Amino acid sequence: MLQNIINFVTKFKEYLTFIALVILSYSLITIGNTQQISGFRAVMIVMNAWIQNSLSWIPNPAAIKNENKALRDLNLQLSDEVSKLRTASVENERLRKMLKFRDTTTTDMITAEIIGRNSIDLKNYITINKGSNSGIAKGMPVRTDAGLVGLVIGCSANYSLIELLNNNTTKVSAVIERTGINGIFAWDGGENFTINNIPSSFDVKKGDIVTTSNYSNLFPANIPIGVIDKVDKSSSTIFYNIKIKTLANLKTIEEVFVIKYIPNEERNQLLEAIENKMMEKRKVK
Amino acid sequence: MKYDLESNAEKLSRKKLLIYPLLAIILGLTQISIINFLEIGNVSPNLMIILIVWITIREGQFVALYSAFLIGIFYDIIKMDVIGTNALSLLITAFVSGFFYKEGKAELIIRSFKFLIIVMIGAIFHNIIYYFLYLKISSISFWNFFLKYGIASSFYTTVFSFFPIFLSFRKRSTHI
Protein backbone atom coordinates (compact mmCIF):
# COMPACT_ATOMS: atom_id res chain seq x y z
CA MET A 1 0.00 0.00 0.00
CA LEU A 2 2.73 2.42 1.10
CA GLN A 3 4.80 1.42 -1.92
CA ASN A 4 1.81 2.17 -4.17
CA ILE A 5 1.48 5.64 -2.64
CA ILE A 6 5.22 6.28 -3.08
CA ASN A 7 5.01 5.10 -6.69
CA PHE A 8 2.01 7.34 -7.31
CA VAL A 9 3.73 10.41 -5.78
CA THR A 10 6.93 9.72 -7.74
CA LYS A 11 5.03 9.25 -10.99
CA PHE A 12 2.92 12.37 -10.63
CA LYS A 13 5.31 14.54 -8.59
CA GLU A 14 5.18 17.42 -11.11
CA TYR A 15 1.38 17.52 -11.09
CA LEU A 16 1.16 17.23 -7.31
CA THR A 17 3.78 19.99 -6.85
CA PHE A 18 1.95 22.15 -9.35
CA ILE A 19 -1.41 21.71 -7.57
CA ALA A 20 0.17 22.39 -4.15
CA LEU A 21 1.94 25.55 -5.34
CA VAL A 22 -1.20 26.83 -7.12
CA ILE A 23 -3.16 26.41 -3.88
CA LEU A 24 -0.37 28.18 -1.96
CA SER A 25 -0.27 31.07 -4.46
CA TYR A 26 -4.04 31.43 -4.37
CA SER A 27 -3.96 31.46 -0.56
CA LEU A 28 -1.34 34.21 -0.63
CA ILE A 29 -3.49 36.24 -3.04
CA THR A 30 -6.47 35.80 -0.72
CA ILE A 31 -4.48 36.90 2.33
CA GLY A 32 -3.35 40.02 0.41
CA ASN A 33 -0.43 42.27 1.24
CA THR A 34 1.05 41.82 4.68
CA GLN A 35 2.73 44.44 6.82
CA GLN A 36 5.72 42.14 7.41
CA ILE A 37 7.15 42.78 3.94
CA SER A 38 6.77 46.57 4.05
CA GLY A 39 10.38 46.96 5.29
CA PHE A 40 11.74 44.96 2.38
CA ARG A 41 9.57 46.93 -0.01
CA ALA A 42 10.97 50.20 1.40
CA VAL A 43 14.49 48.91 0.62
CA MET A 44 13.37 48.08 -2.93
CA ILE A 45 11.98 51.62 -3.35
CA VAL A 46 15.38 53.05 -2.37
CA MET A 47 17.20 50.69 -4.76
CA ASN A 48 14.81 51.44 -7.59
CA ALA A 49 15.09 55.19 -6.98
CA TRP A 50 18.87 54.94 -6.89
CA ILE A 51 19.01 53.07 -10.22
CA GLN A 52 16.56 55.47 -11.85
CA ASN A 53 18.41 58.47 -10.47
CA SER A 54 21.69 57.25 -11.91
CA LEU A 55 20.02 56.58 -15.28
CA SER A 56 18.14 59.87 -15.43
CA TRP A 57 20.68 61.28 -17.91
CA ILE A 58 19.43 58.88 -20.61
CA PRO A 59 17.04 60.86 -22.82
CA ASN A 60 13.65 59.34 -23.45
CA PRO A 61 12.57 60.57 -26.93
CA ALA A 62 8.94 59.56 -26.48
CA ALA A 63 8.70 61.46 -23.18
CA ILE A 64 10.44 64.54 -24.67
CA LYS A 65 8.05 64.55 -27.64
CA ASN A 66 5.06 64.22 -25.33
CA GLU A 67 6.40 66.96 -23.08
CA ASN A 68 6.95 69.33 -26.02
CA LYS A 69 3.44 68.81 -27.27
CA ALA A 70 1.98 69.24 -23.80
CA LEU A 71 4.06 72.40 -23.22
CA ARG A 72 2.92 73.94 -26.50
CA ASP A 73 -0.72 73.24 -25.64
CA LEU A 74 -0.19 74.53 -22.13
CA ASN A 75 1.47 77.69 -23.41
CA LEU A 76 -1.48 78.44 -25.63
CA GLN A 77 -3.91 77.71 -22.85
CA LEU A 78 -1.92 79.77 -20.34
CA SER A 79 -1.74 82.89 -22.47
CA ASP A 80 -5.51 82.72 -22.73
CA GLU A 81 -5.78 82.06 -19.01
CA VAL A 82 -3.53 85.02 -18.12
CA SER A 83 -5.89 87.52 -19.69
CA LYS A 84 -8.84 85.86 -18.01
CA LEU A 85 -7.01 85.80 -14.67
CA ARG A 86 -6.25 89.52 -14.77
CA THR A 87 -9.94 90.24 -14.92
CA ALA A 88 -10.75 87.51 -12.42
CA SER A 89 -8.12 88.74 -9.96
CA VAL A 90 -9.66 92.22 -9.78
CA GLU A 91 -13.13 90.74 -9.48
CA ASN A 92 -11.95 88.27 -6.87
CA GLU A 93 -10.37 91.01 -4.78
CA ARG A 94 -13.58 92.97 -4.79
CA LEU A 95 -15.73 89.95 -3.94
CA ARG A 96 -13.41 88.83 -1.14
CA LYS A 97 -13.66 92.20 0.49
CA MET A 98 -17.40 92.17 0.08
CA LEU A 99 -17.95 88.75 1.58
CA LYS A 100 -15.05 88.95 4.04
CA PHE A 101 -14.07 85.63 2.64
CA ARG A 102 -11.00 84.21 4.25
CA ASP A 103 -8.23 82.66 2.23
CA THR A 104 -8.96 78.95 2.15
CA THR A 105 -5.62 77.75 0.77
CA THR A 106 -4.26 76.71 4.14
CA THR A 107 -3.62 73.07 3.30
CA ASP A 108 -0.13 71.95 4.28
CA MET A 109 1.77 70.61 1.27
CA ILE A 110 5.22 69.20 0.53
CA THR A 111 6.79 69.98 -2.83
CA ALA A 112 8.68 67.10 -4.44
CA GLU A 113 10.46 66.35 -7.68
CA ILE A 114 9.77 63.24 -9.76
CA ILE A 115 12.93 61.20 -10.19
CA GLY A 116 11.54 58.04 -11.70
CA ARG A 117 8.65 56.64 -13.63
CA ASN A 118 7.56 53.02 -13.69
CA SER A 119 5.03 51.37 -15.86
CA ILE A 120 4.87 47.74 -14.86
CA ASP A 121 2.22 45.71 -16.63
CA LEU A 122 0.07 48.80 -17.04
CA LYS A 123 0.38 49.83 -13.44
CA ASN A 124 1.75 53.32 -13.40
CA TYR A 125 3.90 54.68 -10.61
CA ILE A 126 6.23 57.61 -10.01
CA THR A 127 9.06 57.92 -7.53
CA ILE A 128 9.66 61.27 -5.82
CA ASN A 129 12.71 62.61 -4.04
CA LYS A 130 11.04 63.15 -0.65
CA GLY A 131 10.19 60.54 1.96
CA SER A 132 9.32 60.09 5.60
CA ASN A 133 12.13 62.49 6.62
CA SER A 134 10.14 65.28 4.95
CA GLY A 135 6.93 64.24 6.69
CA ILE A 136 5.47 62.10 3.92
CA ALA A 137 3.50 59.02 4.97
CA LYS A 138 1.69 56.22 3.21
CA GLY A 139 -1.84 57.20 2.20
CA MET A 140 -1.18 60.90 1.52
CA PRO A 141 -2.81 62.28 -1.64
CA VAL A 142 -0.61 63.79 -4.37
CA ARG A 143 -1.54 66.59 -6.75
CA THR A 144 -0.12 69.21 -9.06
CA ASP A 145 -1.33 72.78 -9.43
CA ALA A 146 -3.72 71.44 -12.09
CA GLY A 147 -5.27 68.56 -10.21
CA LEU A 148 -5.11 65.17 -8.51
CA VAL A 149 -2.29 62.80 -9.51
CA GLY A 150 -2.43 59.80 -7.16
CA LEU A 151 -1.67 58.41 -3.74
CA VAL A 152 1.51 57.61 -1.77
CA ILE A 153 1.66 53.82 -1.45
CA GLY A 154 5.06 53.45 0.16
CA CYS A 155 7.91 55.56 1.42
CA SER A 156 11.44 55.24 2.71
CA ALA A 157 13.44 57.95 4.49
CA ASN A 158 14.19 59.96 1.34
CA TYR A 159 11.96 58.55 -1.39
CA SER A 160 8.28 57.81 -1.91
CA LEU A 161 6.40 55.71 -4.41
CA ILE A 162 3.16 57.10 -5.80
CA GLU A 163 0.43 55.11 -7.47
CA LEU A 164 -0.98 57.24 -10.29
CA LEU A 165 -4.65 57.57 -11.19
CA ASN A 166 -4.14 55.40 -14.30
CA ASN A 167 -4.08 52.21 -12.30
CA ASN A 168 -6.77 49.56 -12.29
CA THR A 169 -7.04 49.50 -8.51
CA THR A 170 -7.38 53.26 -8.08
CA LYS A 171 -10.95 54.38 -7.58
CA VAL A 172 -11.88 57.86 -6.36
CA SER A 173 -15.18 58.99 -4.96
CA ALA A 174 -15.88 62.01 -7.19
CA VAL A 175 -18.47 64.68 -7.76
CA ILE A 176 -19.42 66.71 -10.83
CA GLU A 177 -18.82 70.25 -9.61
CA ARG A 178 -21.62 71.99 -11.53
CA THR A 179 -24.46 69.66 -10.55
CA GLY A 180 -23.20 67.91 -7.40
CA ILE A 181 -23.77 64.45 -8.89
CA ASN A 182 -21.63 61.79 -7.18
CA GLY A 183 -19.93 58.83 -8.85
CA ILE A 184 -16.85 56.64 -8.85
CA PHE A 185 -13.92 57.92 -10.90
CA ALA A 186 -11.81 55.13 -12.42
CA TRP A 187 -9.36 54.43 -15.23
CA ASP A 188 -10.87 52.84 -18.37
CA GLY A 189 -7.64 51.01 -19.18
CA GLY A 190 -6.68 53.27 -22.08
CA GLU A 191 -6.13 56.99 -22.56
CA ASN A 192 -9.24 58.12 -20.71
CA PHE A 193 -10.94 57.90 -17.38
CA THR A 194 -14.57 57.36 -16.58
CA ILE A 195 -17.12 58.08 -13.89
CA ASN A 196 -19.45 55.18 -13.27
CA ASN A 197 -23.06 54.71 -12.27
CA ILE A 198 -24.51 58.07 -13.36
CA PRO A 199 -28.07 57.57 -14.70
CA SER A 200 -28.66 59.01 -18.19
CA SER A 201 -31.53 61.15 -16.85
CA PHE A 202 -29.05 63.31 -14.87
CA ASP A 203 -27.65 66.61 -16.09
CA VAL A 204 -24.09 65.94 -17.31
CA LYS A 205 -22.36 68.01 -20.00
CA LYS A 206 -19.06 68.00 -21.83
CA GLY A 207 -16.71 70.44 -20.08
CA ASP A 208 -18.03 69.76 -16.57
CA ILE A 209 -15.27 69.66 -13.95
CA VAL A 210 -14.96 66.56 -11.76
CA THR A 211 -13.54 66.95 -8.24
CA THR A 212 -13.02 64.70 -5.23
CA SER A 213 -16.15 64.37 -3.14
CA ASN A 214 -16.90 64.60 0.55
CA TYR A 215 -17.58 60.86 0.58
CA SER A 216 -13.97 59.99 -0.18
CA ASN A 217 -11.99 58.60 2.71
CA LEU A 218 -8.68 58.71 0.84
CA PHE A 219 -8.73 62.23 -0.57
CA PRO A 220 -9.83 65.58 0.85
CA ALA A 221 -12.87 67.06 -0.87
CA ASN A 222 -12.80 69.56 -3.78
CA ILE A 223 -9.47 68.62 -5.39
CA PRO A 224 -9.99 68.98 -9.15
CA ILE A 225 -9.51 65.66 -10.95
CA GLY A 226 -10.57 66.07 -14.55
CA VAL A 227 -12.85 67.53 -17.15
CA ILE A 228 -15.63 65.62 -18.94
CA ASP A 229 -14.58 65.09 -22.55
CA LYS A 230 -17.41 62.99 -23.92
CA VAL A 231 -20.88 61.98 -22.73
CA ASP A 232 -22.54 59.02 -24.48
CA LYS A 233 -26.11 57.92 -23.92
CA SER A 234 -26.25 54.23 -24.75
CA SER A 235 -29.64 52.64 -25.48
CA SER A 236 -28.59 49.35 -23.87
CA THR A 237 -28.03 50.77 -20.40
CA ILE A 238 -29.61 53.33 -18.12
CA PHE A 239 -26.22 54.85 -17.27
CA TYR A 240 -24.10 57.38 -19.14
CA ASN A 241 -20.83 56.35 -20.71
CA ILE A 242 -18.63 59.29 -19.66
CA LYS A 243 -15.05 59.91 -20.80
CA ILE A 244 -12.89 62.17 -18.64
CA LYS A 245 -9.49 63.74 -19.24
CA THR A 246 -7.42 64.42 -16.14
CA LEU A 247 -6.50 68.03 -15.48
CA ALA A 248 -2.96 67.04 -14.48
CA ASN A 249 -1.09 65.56 -17.43
CA LEU A 250 0.06 62.28 -15.90
CA LYS A 251 2.61 61.65 -18.65
CA THR A 252 4.53 64.90 -18.35
CA ILE A 253 4.40 65.96 -14.70
CA GLU A 254 7.78 66.78 -13.19
CA GLU A 255 6.90 68.22 -9.80
CA VAL A 256 4.12 67.34 -7.43
CA PHE A 257 2.66 68.46 -4.11
CA VAL A 258 2.07 65.86 -1.43
CA ILE A 259 -0.90 66.93 0.66
CA LYS A 260 -0.32 66.37 4.37
CA TYR A 261 -3.65 64.64 4.77
CA ILE A 262 -4.02 61.31 6.48
CA PRO A 263 -7.38 59.61 6.08
CA ASN A 264 -9.44 59.26 9.22
CA GLU A 265 -8.18 56.08 10.92
CA GLU A 266 -11.48 55.38 12.69
CA ARG A 267 -13.41 55.68 9.40
CA ASN A 268 -10.89 53.38 7.70
CA GLN A 269 -11.16 50.80 10.44
CA LEU A 270 -14.95 50.87 10.22
CA LEU A 271 -14.87 50.40 6.43
CA GLU A 272 -12.32 47.60 6.75
CA ALA A 273 -14.42 45.82 9.38
CA ILE A 274 -17.54 46.01 7.19
CA GLU A 275 -15.61 44.80 4.12
CA ASN A 276 -14.24 41.85 6.12
CA LYS A 277 -17.74 40.96 7.34
CA MET A 278 -19.07 41.05 3.77
CA MET A 279 -16.18 38.87 2.56
CA GLU A 280 -16.91 36.36 5.32
CA LYS A 281 -20.62 36.31 4.37
CA ARG A 282 -19.68 35.68 0.72
CA LYS A 283 -17.39 32.85 1.74
CA VAL A 284 -20.15 31.25 3.84
CA LYS A 285 -22.56 31.45 0.87
CA MET B 1 36.91 8.70 -11.37
CA LYS B 2 33.35 8.23 -10.14
CA TYR B 3 34.10 10.50 -7.18
CA ASP B 4 35.36 13.21 -9.53
CA LEU B 5 32.19 13.04 -11.60
CA GLU B 6 30.02 13.35 -8.52
CA SER B 7 31.96 16.27 -7.14
CA ASN B 8 31.71 18.01 -10.52
CA ALA B 9 27.94 17.50 -10.54
CA GLU B 10 27.76 18.87 -7.01
CA LYS B 11 29.81 21.91 -7.97
CA LEU B 12 27.57 22.48 -10.96
CA SER B 13 24.35 22.30 -8.94
CA ARG B 14 25.86 24.57 -6.26
CA LYS B 15 26.80 27.03 -9.00
CA LYS B 16 23.26 26.91 -10.35
CA LEU B 17 21.87 27.51 -6.87
CA LEU B 18 23.74 30.80 -6.91
CA ILE B 19 23.24 31.73 -10.56
CA TYR B 20 19.45 31.40 -10.75
CA PRO B 21 18.62 33.61 -7.72
CA LEU B 22 21.26 36.11 -8.85
CA LEU B 23 19.75 36.21 -12.33
CA ALA B 24 16.27 36.61 -10.81
CA ILE B 25 17.45 39.58 -8.70
CA ILE B 26 19.25 41.28 -11.61
CA LEU B 27 16.41 40.72 -14.07
CA GLY B 28 13.80 41.73 -11.48
CA LEU B 29 15.54 45.03 -10.78
CA THR B 30 16.07 45.59 -14.51
CA GLN B 31 12.39 44.90 -15.14
CA ILE B 32 11.16 47.46 -12.61
CA SER B 33 13.71 50.22 -13.22
CA ILE B 34 15.24 50.04 -16.70
CA ILE B 35 12.83 48.19 -18.96
CA ASN B 36 10.41 51.15 -19.11
CA PHE B 37 12.95 52.85 -21.41
CA LEU B 38 12.01 50.17 -23.95
CA GLU B 39 8.28 50.60 -23.49
CA ILE B 40 6.26 50.92 -26.71
CA GLY B 41 2.69 52.16 -26.34
CA ASN B 42 2.46 51.08 -22.69
CA VAL B 43 3.72 47.58 -23.55
CA SER B 44 7.02 46.26 -22.23
CA PRO B 45 8.72 42.85 -22.39
CA ASN B 46 8.62 40.58 -19.34
CA LEU B 47 12.12 39.30 -18.61
CA MET B 48 10.90 37.05 -15.78
CA ILE B 49 8.92 34.91 -18.25
CA ILE B 50 12.07 34.39 -20.36
CA LEU B 51 14.03 33.45 -17.22
CA ILE B 52 11.41 30.91 -16.13
CA VAL B 53 11.20 29.31 -19.61
CA TRP B 54 15.00 29.18 -19.72
CA ILE B 55 15.18 27.45 -16.30
CA THR B 56 12.41 25.05 -17.35
CA ILE B 57 14.16 24.03 -20.56
CA ARG B 58 17.45 23.50 -18.71
CA GLU B 59 16.23 21.90 -15.47
CA GLY B 60 12.86 20.37 -16.25
CA GLN B 61 9.33 20.95 -15.01
CA PHE B 62 9.84 19.89 -11.38
CA VAL B 63 12.69 22.30 -10.55
CA ALA B 64 11.08 25.03 -12.67
CA LEU B 65 7.83 24.90 -10.68
CA TYR B 66 9.64 25.72 -7.41
CA SER B 67 11.84 28.32 -9.12
CA ALA B 68 8.79 29.99 -10.71
CA PHE B 69 6.98 30.14 -7.38
CA LEU B 70 9.94 31.64 -5.49
CA ILE B 71 10.89 34.07 -8.28
CA GLY B 72 7.21 35.05 -8.59
CA ILE B 73 7.00 35.87 -4.87
CA PHE B 74 10.21 37.93 -5.10
CA TYR B 75 8.85 39.76 -8.16
CA ASP B 76 5.52 40.43 -6.39
CA ILE B 77 7.40 42.02 -3.50
CA ILE B 78 9.61 44.31 -5.60
CA LYS B 79 6.79 45.16 -8.01
CA MET B 80 4.44 46.19 -5.18
CA ASP B 81 1.91 43.72 -6.53
CA VAL B 82 -0.53 41.61 -4.52
CA ILE B 83 1.59 38.73 -3.15
CA GLY B 84 0.88 35.57 -5.11
CA THR B 85 -0.26 37.00 -8.47
CA ASN B 86 3.08 36.74 -10.27
CA ALA B 87 3.89 33.54 -8.36
CA LEU B 88 0.73 31.95 -9.77
CA SER B 89 1.12 33.24 -13.33
CA LEU B 90 4.83 32.30 -13.52
CA LEU B 91 3.94 28.90 -12.07
CA ILE B 92 1.54 28.36 -14.99
CA THR B 93 4.31 29.45 -17.41
CA ALA B 94 6.71 26.90 -15.88
CA PHE B 95 4.08 24.17 -15.95
CA VAL B 96 3.15 24.76 -19.60
CA SER B 97 6.72 25.18 -20.86
CA GLY B 98 7.71 22.08 -18.83
CA PHE B 99 5.97 19.92 -21.46
CA PHE B 100 8.64 21.01 -23.96
CA TYR B 101 11.51 19.85 -21.75
CA LYS B 102 13.66 17.07 -23.20
CA GLU B 103 16.44 15.67 -21.08
CA GLY B 104 19.88 16.36 -22.52
CA LYS B 105 18.52 18.53 -25.32
CA ALA B 106 18.31 21.85 -23.46
CA GLU B 107 21.04 23.58 -25.47
CA LEU B 108 19.54 22.37 -28.76
CA ILE B 109 16.13 23.78 -27.82
CA ILE B 110 17.54 27.10 -26.55
CA ARG B 111 19.56 27.56 -29.75
CA SER B 112 16.55 26.97 -32.00
CA PHE B 113 13.38 28.84 -32.87
CA LYS B 114 11.58 26.32 -30.66
CA PHE B 115 12.68 28.44 -27.69
CA LEU B 116 10.87 31.48 -29.14
CA ILE B 117 7.70 29.45 -29.61
CA ILE B 118 7.88 28.12 -26.03
CA VAL B 119 8.40 31.66 -24.67
CA MET B 120 5.44 32.89 -26.75
CA ILE B 121 3.16 30.10 -25.45
CA GLY B 122 4.42 30.61 -21.87
CA ALA B 123 3.89 34.37 -22.14
CA ILE B 124 0.34 33.99 -23.46
CA PHE B 125 -0.59 31.64 -20.60
CA HIS B 126 1.13 33.97 -18.12
CA ASN B 127 -0.73 37.01 -19.43
CA ILE B 128 -4.11 35.25 -19.45
CA ILE B 129 -3.72 34.35 -15.78
CA TYR B 130 -2.04 37.61 -14.74
CA TYR B 131 -4.51 39.92 -16.49
CA PHE B 132 -7.42 37.82 -15.26
CA LEU B 133 -6.26 38.33 -11.65
CA TYR B 134 -5.27 41.93 -12.37
CA LEU B 135 -8.58 42.91 -13.95
CA LYS B 136 -10.83 40.91 -11.64
CA ILE B 137 -10.95 43.77 -9.15
CA SER B 138 -11.51 46.48 -11.77
CA SER B 139 -14.25 47.45 -14.20
CA ILE B 140 -12.03 46.95 -17.25
CA SER B 141 -13.15 44.31 -19.75
CA PHE B 142 -10.79 41.29 -19.69
CA TRP B 143 -10.83 40.34 -23.39
CA ASN B 144 -10.42 43.92 -24.71
CA PHE B 145 -7.55 44.48 -22.35
CA PHE B 146 -5.93 41.11 -22.98
CA LEU B 147 -6.16 41.42 -26.79
CA LYS B 148 -4.82 44.98 -26.66
CA TYR B 149 -1.99 44.50 -24.18
CA GLY B 150 -1.64 40.78 -23.36
CA ILE B 151 -0.95 39.62 -26.93
CA ALA B 152 1.30 42.60 -27.68
CA SER B 153 3.24 42.03 -24.47
CA SER B 154 3.66 38.30 -25.35
CA PHE B 155 5.08 39.24 -28.76
CA TYR B 156 7.43 41.81 -27.27
CA THR B 157 8.63 39.27 -24.68
CA THR B 158 9.20 36.75 -27.49
CA VAL B 159 11.33 39.27 -29.37
CA PHE B 160 13.46 39.67 -26.24
CA SER B 161 13.96 35.92 -25.98
CA PHE B 162 16.40 36.26 -28.90
CA PHE B 163 18.94 37.36 -26.30
CA PRO B 164 19.33 33.96 -24.55
CA ILE B 165 19.59 32.35 -28.01
CA PHE B 166 22.25 34.84 -29.00
CA LEU B 167 24.11 34.38 -25.70
CA SER B 168 23.95 30.62 -26.08
CA PHE B 169 25.49 30.82 -29.59
CA ARG B 170 28.20 33.13 -28.30
CA LYS B 171 28.99 30.71 -25.49
CA ARG B 172 29.33 27.87 -28.02
CA SER B 173 31.65 29.87 -30.31
CA THR B 174 33.81 30.78 -27.27
CA HIS B 175 34.15 27.06 -26.49
CA ILE B 176 35.24 26.37 -30.09
Interface residues (C-beta under 8 A of the other chain):
Chain A: K13 E14 T17 F18 L21 V22 L24 S25 Y26 S27 L28 I29 T30 I31 G32 N33 T34 I37 F40 R41 M44 M47 N48 I51 Q52 L55 I58 N60 A62 G116 R117 N118 S119 I120 D121 L122 K123 Y125 I153 G154 L161 N168 T169 A186 W187 D188 G189 G190 T194 N196
Chain B: L29 Q31 I32 S33 I34 N36 F37 E39 N42 S44 N46 Q61 F62 L65 Y66 F69 G72 I73 I77 I78 K79 M80 D81 V82 I83 G84 T85 A87 L88 L91 F95 G98 Y130 L133 Y134 L135 I137 S138 S139 I140 S141 N144 F145 K148 Y149 S153
